[in-house]
Amino acid sequence: SAVAKGKDTEEAALKWLALAALHGVNDGAREITIRSDKSGRVTVKAEYREKELPSPGAEVGRQILAAVREITHIEGDKGKTLLALGMRNDSLELKVKVTGKGDAQKVKIEFPR
């Protein structure tokens, strides 16, 4: 939640993505969903529990959504792809799915079982 206070929102977004991936791997998450609604509110949920994760804030949240689209090259209203992520001494494949229209967007990151 501290990334929302940073001045460089693009850097904060990338840090948040890395921390979310690390959290997902370390805590056995099946997926983490980042969603922004039409009002600009950003929420984050992990599937392995019903509790919401702390939001990165509206500006950093928008940068996270943009960074995922840029990294995965997903354009348009929806798309999905595999994302290879090097972590520790190994790599893992994350399934990334993007949906949304206009200001309302959703990014789902699925972790391997």
N, C-alpha and C positions, 0 to 999 in steps of 0.2 A: 504493500500500500504506500510505501515511502516514495516510489518512483513518480507518483503524481506531483510531488513537490519539486522535482528537478527542473532546471531551466531548459535543457536540451531535450525536447520531447521525443525527437527521433531516436536519440541514443537511449533514452529511458524506455521506449517501446521495445527496442532490441534486447535490452537487459531484462525486461519483463518477460519476453518470450523465452529467453534462455532459462530464467528462473522457473517459469511455469513448466517447461519441459523437464527440468531437473526435479521439480516437485513431483510431477507425474511419474517419473521413473522411480524416485526414492520411495514414494508413498503408495505405489501400486494403482494409480488412477487408470481407469479404462479410457476416459476421454475428459477433455476440458473444453468448455464452450465459452466463447467470448461473444457477447451480443451488444449491439447498440440499437436503440430504438429511434423513432422519428424525432424525439425531443433531444437526442444527443446523450441520454443516460447510457452508461456502459455497465454491464453486469458480467460476472464470471462464475461459472458453476463447474464443479467436477462431478462426474457421474458416480463415483464410488461412495459418495455421501450426499445427503440432501442439503448440506450447508453450502452457502455461497462463499466463494473465496473473495478476499478484498478486491474491490474495483481499483483499477489503475487510474481512475479519473477520466473525465470526458476527453480531454485533449490527448493524453497518452493513449487512451483507448482507441481513439480514431487513428493515431499513428501506428498502433499495433495492427489494426485491421488493414491499413495501407501497406505495412511492412510484409504481412503475410501474403497479400496479393502480389507485391513486388517480388518477393522471394520465390513464390510458386508460379508466377506468371499467369495466374488465373484472372481472366478479364470477363466482363459481362455479369449477368445476374447470378450465375451459379457455375460451379465447377469443382472438381476434386482431383487430387493428385497424391502421390507418395512423396514424402520429404525425408531424405536420408540425413540423419543428424549424428555427428560424431560426438560421443560422450564417454568420458573416462577413457578406457583403453579399447573401446568397442564403438560400434555404430548401431543405430536402430532406425527402422523405417516407421515414420508416423504417417497416418492417413489424415490428410487435410481436406476439409470440405468447406466451401464458401458459398453462402446463399445471401440474397438480399436485393432490394431495389432502393435506389436513391440513398437516403440517409440511414435507413434501417438495414443493418447487415448482421451476419452471423458467421463466425468461424468456428468450426469444430475440429479439434485435434484429437485423434484416436491413437492410443498407445497400444503397443503389442501386448498380448496376454502372456 
